[in-house]
Amino acid sequence: DVATEGPFSKKKKGASYVANYRYSTLGILSALGFEVVAPNVSNTFQDLSFNLSFPVSERSEITVFGLGGLSSEQKGIEEDPADRKEFQDTRYYDYKTNVGVLGVTHRWKMGDRSTLYSVLSLSANEIKWLEDTIGRDEITYQVKDEYFMYGKLTLSTEWNRKFSAGFRSRIGVQLSNEFHEVYSKIGDPDQNFQFYRIKGKNQPWLIQPYLSFNQKLGARWTLNYGLHASLLQSANLLPESDDISF
């Protein structure tokens, strides 16, 4: 684990950064030849996160943040055919998962009682799974080839207003676009490893405007009320006929 933080410049006050990087102990041990999890299995993962702050003025600030992670688990077969006594001994797989987030925020203090806060972010995660097995004829057969990806692009802005010590309001809207892709190709040993393939994509937009109020009713009670609307763009969740094969 390595972490660092501090100002970008001693002359220019305000701009600063913080960053952290981690690498798995399992990955180091696997590279040295130690099989900690199971025989013929190696694991590794690493991630990086950061946050950068840039003051624009006394009332305005921009930040840039990010997070990225990579991980994988691999299993090999028994090299000597005489040691292949169970299915696990003939099984090979490569399982990977990745995640990433990147965003920008802007905070603007509009006077003593109002603040405008906006966020633009992009996030995604994916899973890859490849699995094979080796037969008695020493031929490698593919059992599974799968891919899953989910991402989201979001833009949100919110205006906060403090009218008095006991009355506040929030007005905002959030726009988000979700996208994903699924690919599946699975073999069935009972059917001579016949493969099935499904592939589909989808990109619906979601719009969410809202309005809320926070009002104190004396020393013991607080009333929260408002409106929230959601509009989801229609989407075809079924893959096209050309994307399905047997």
N, C-alpha and C positions, 0 to 999 in steps of 0.2 A: 504494500500500500504506500502510495506517494501522494502527498497533499501539499499545496502551496497556496498562499493568499497574500494580498498586499496591494498597494497603489501602483498604477502604471507609471507614474512619474512623481518625483518628490516636488517638482516645481509646480505642476498643475494639480491642485487639490480636488478631490472628489471622485475621479475615475479609479476604479479598483476592480480586482478580480479574485476569484477563488476557484480552484480546480482540484480534482481528486481522481487518481487512477489506481485500479486494483487488478491484480493478476492472481489466479487461483493457486493455492498450494498444491492441489491435485495435478494441475498442469505441469508444475515444476517436477513433482515426483514421477509423473508419467514420462516426462522427457528424460529422466534419469534411469528409466527402466523398471520402476516399481509399480506393480499392479495392486493398487490399494482397494479399489472398488470390487473387482472380480477378475478372474483369470481372463486374459486377452482383452480387457476393457480399459480404455484410457479416457480421461475427462479433462476438459480445460474450459475455463471461462475467464473473461476480463470485461471491465467496464470503465468508462470515463464520464465524468460529470463536471460541469463548469457553470459559472454565473459571472457575467461581466456587467458592470454598472457604469453608466456614463451620464453625469449630470449635464443637462442642456442649459438650464438656468436655475435660479434659486427656487423656482416653482415647478420645474419640469425635469424628469429623469427618464432615461431609456436603459433597459436592461436586456441582455441577450443571454439565454440559458440553453443548455443542451445536456442530453444524456444518451449514451450509446453503450450497448452491451452485446457481446458475442459469446456463445457457449456451444459446446459440442461434446458428444459422447460417441465413441467408436468401439466396436467389438470386432475382433478378428476370429477367423476359424482356426481349428487345430491343424497345424501344418502337417503332422504325421497322420496319414489315414488310419493307422492302427489305434490312435487315441480318440477317434471319432465314434464314441459309443452312444451318445445322445444327440438329439436334434440341435441342442445349443452348441455342440461341438462343430456342427457344419454351418452354423449361422453367422452371417456377417451383416452388420448394420452401421449406418452413419447417420446420427440424429443431431441436427443443428437447430438452434433457436437464436434469433437475433432481434434486437429491439433498438429503436432510435427515436429521440424526441429533440426537436429544435424549435425555439420560439423567441419572440421579441415582445417586450411589454413597454408601455408608455404611460407614465403617470403625470398628470397635469393638475396642479392645485389652482383652481380657478377662484381666487379670492380666499377669504377666511372660512367659508362655509361650504364650498363646492369643490368636488374632485372628479376628474374624468380619467377613467382607467381603461386601457385597451390592451388586448392580447392577440397576437397572431402566432399560431403554433401548428406544427406538422409532426405527427407521430405515426409510427408504423412498427409492426412486429411480424415476423415470418417464422415458419417452421418448415424444415426440410427433413424428410425421412426416406432413406434409401436402404433397402434390405435385400440381401441375396442369400442363397444357400447353395452348397455344393453337393452334387449327387455322387452315387457310388461310381459313376462313370467319369468322375473328376470334371464334369461340366458344371459351370456356374449357372444357376437359374435365378432369375429375378422374382422376388416375392412381393415387394412393395416399392413403389416410387410415388411419394406424396409431397405436395407443396401447398402451404396455406399462408396467405398474406392478408393482413388487415391494416388499413391505414385511415387516418382521419386528419383533415385540414379544417382548422377552426379559427374563426375571427369573431371576437366578442368585444363589446364596448359597453361601459356602464357609467352613468352619471349619478353621483351621490350628492345629496343636498341636506344640510342640517339647518332646518328652519328655526329651531329653538332647542333648548336642552332636553325637551321631551318629545320632539317630533322630527323624524328623519324620513327621507324618501330615496328610492333607487329606481332608476329608469335605464333599461338596457336592452340589447338584442344580441343574440348569438347565432352565427351562421356556421354550419358545419357540413362538410362533404365527406362521406364515408366511402371508401373503395376497398374492394377485396378481390382476391383471386384464389380459386380452389382447383387443385389438380390431384386426381387420385387414380392410381394404376396398381391394382392389387391382384396378385396371383392366387389361385386356389389349387393346392396340390392334388385334391381329389378329382379335379377336372383337367388334369394334365397342364396345370399352370395357365389356364385361360385368363386373360387380362381384361379388366374393366377400366374404362377411362371416362372420367367426368371432368369437364372444365367449364367454369362459368365466371362471369364478371358482373359487377353491379356498382353503380355510382349514384346513389340518391342524395339529394340536398335536404337538410333539416334547418328550418328557420324558427327561432324561438324568441319572440319579443316578450317583455315582462315589465311590470310596474308594481312596486311594493312600498308599503309604508310601515313605519315603526313608531308607535305612539304610547307614551307612558300615561297610565291612568292611576295617578296617585303614587304612593310609595311602594305598593305591593303588586300592582298589576301592570302588564304591558300588552298592548294589542298590536298584532301583526296581521295585515291584510293587503290584498293586491290582486293582480290579474297576471295570468301566464298563458300564452298560446303557443301551440306547436303545429307546424305545417311541414309534413314530410312529403317530398316529391314521390310520385308513384314510380315503382321500380318493378322490373320483370325479374323475379327471383329464379325462374326456370331457365336452364341453359338452352341454347339453341340446339336444334336437332343435329346439326353438323358437329356439335361439340360432344356428342355421346357416341361411343363405339363399343362393341362387344366382340 
